[in-house]
């Protein structure tokens, strides 16, 4: 497996354990959805992978190299890109400057910025505008492009469709598929579980910080018990 | 009414000089998220470093200004590493209080080394110019030009250099900046060095027109703080704008107040801004 997290236990403090032994894997180019009720530990798991969670036990590795215990900066340098749900752009900086900061550790940021402008024409159009002036959908595209500046091997997306119109969300999911097609593994946390299951290759359903069910997205989406319990019928 | 053009010119000049340390103060707030009141003593240290270079080594004003920048930057960085950085994890208030203690220590070190006497820079005596009824000294014009050049340099570095953009990124969103591989400790150190260098250079520029003593920086801490608050704490263009507002406001206050009450303008500006626009004139935009 390209990415492997085994028996991950952790939280924001020693007394506040949210993840209680999670095991999640992803192969190259695979879209893996992580769904579950509020408080299941979905977003916390992504933070654990990026190194921002202060308390962490277990084993997380990327291509056989251990990630836990490293600083977020070092994890980013190893090819892990994270798009937080909120505050995922530099609001006061222009679109182009956001991409430059996304590519701070990239070997050829100018080339990557050109590629991003080609892939996301709306960003090229808005290159001189401050990120805070973008619409919600444009901001999510920018956040994704910032993450893609370093040619990541593992992309972590925390509720990327939150607050987007259905059209913008559909376009965003299409973009995620295109990214995965370039052999980038995607871990996708989504509040809209049905959308996530329909687009992913594999999914983990979590409850109370533990693995509940694992399977292909289509299989889980079709399971009547899963639909009733986790997808609202 | 004849006085108004003269007061406006004086206000613009003193506002531009005040902007330099105010930019330093607000830059530290933007990146490290606490008000560092040790700028008072660092302004004094810069003024004395410039004095030592100018009077002791016989250097002209501009190289002495570079010495003021370097010495204040290095002392600011060293004192931050020793006294303030270890306390920052305990919160902004803790760090702010520690910075007040630090400024007292540093000020007394200057007093120990140079004594309490007033000292003046060794500058050529030149006659003031009189332009359309407004009297202005060549040294004032040079100081204004230096302040504008320094400000332009700061803005250009923040706008165009990689590390300047990284400083703005950390000021804007420190968590995201670290996730993108920007080292917040390195950026913090650079910010402290540059900001305290600016404060030191500002201290010397403010002292060039008068004389200096160990309380030089302390006398300017209120207008510096007021400039940063008026412009929006953490906003570098805001600090420049706020300094202009405070500088011009202080001079225009002389129309109705005794010079002894000039410093009240800083207090009034802070009160008005906190009452009607708490985020300051330009908000919290780092750049």
Interface residues (C-beta under 8 A of the other chain):
Chain A: X50 X52 X71 X72 X73 X76 X77 X82 X84 X87 X88 X89 X90 X91 X92 X93 X97 X100 X101 X102 X104 X105 X146 X150
Chain B: X162 X165 X166 X168 X169 X172 X173 X175 X176 X177 X178 X179 X180 X181 X182 X183 X285 X286 X287
